[in-house]
């Protein structure tokens, strides 16, 4: 099986930065926050593009991957790449945010 490149949209990169900042502001050490964000990135790069359910209500071809019961990763897989759209943490209403 050929591994697909993983591309992060600007919004997804900002989401990861914001998750790091939020965790540190909530009292996590920078090492712990960096580790958590690193695990999210590792999950994004697992390269199982069809391993999660399609959520057409969130956008054409969008799939949703749960992460450690505290985050969701929204992505789209094509024949050329896996595109990470957004990463939401802490029970944010991603359905409403994605429909805007």
N, C-alpha and C positions, 0 to 999 in steps of 0.2 A: 504494500500500500504506500502510495506517495504521500509524503507529508505536505500539507498546505501551509503557505506563509500565513502568519497571523498579523493582521493590520488593526491598529487601534485608531478609531476616530478621535478627533480632538476632544470631544465631549467625554469619551471613556477615559482618556488620559487625565482630564481634569477631575473626573469622578474619583479616580485612584488617588490623586493628590489630596482631594478633599477628605477622603476616608482616612488617610494618614493623619492629616491635620486634626480631624475630629477625634480620632482615637487618642492622640497626644493631649488634646485639650481636655479630654475626659479622664486623664490620669495615666494612660498607658505610657510606658517608656518608648522612646523613639525606636529602640531595637524591637520591641514587641510589635509596634505599629508597622514597622518596615517588614517584619516577618509575615504579618497578616496580609499586607498588600502583595508581598512576594508569592504567597500561596494562591492568592486570587489570580495573579499573572500566570502562575504555573498551571492553574486550572484552565485558563484561557488558551494556553498553548498545548494542552493535552492532545489536541488534534483528533477529536472524535466529533467531527462537524455534524453528523446526523444522529448523535447520541441523545439529544434532548428534544422535547416537543416543540413543534411549530406553533407560534402564537400569531396568527394572521390579524388578530384584533389589535396587535401592537405595531403592525407594519408588514409589508410584503416579505415573506420568507424569514421573519424574525423568529429566533428560537430563544428559549429561556432555560438557563442552567442555574439551579440552586447552588449556593455555596455555603457550607458550614452553618446552615440554618439562620444566617444573619445577613446574607447578601444574595443578590441575583445578578447574573451576567446575561445581557441581551446581545445576541449576535446573529449574523447572517452568514451562511456558508454558500459559496459558489464553487464552480469547478476550479477556479484559479486561487481562491484565498478564503480565509475565515476573517470576517470583519467584525470586530468588537464595537458595538454601538454605544452601550452604556453599562455602567456597573452601579447598582443601587445598594445601599447599606442601611441596616437598622429599621426595617419596616416602612421605608418610604413608599408612597403610593405611586409606584412606577407605572401602573396602568394609566392613571390620569396624566402623569408627566409625559408619557410617550404619545398620548393622543393629542397633545397640544401642538 
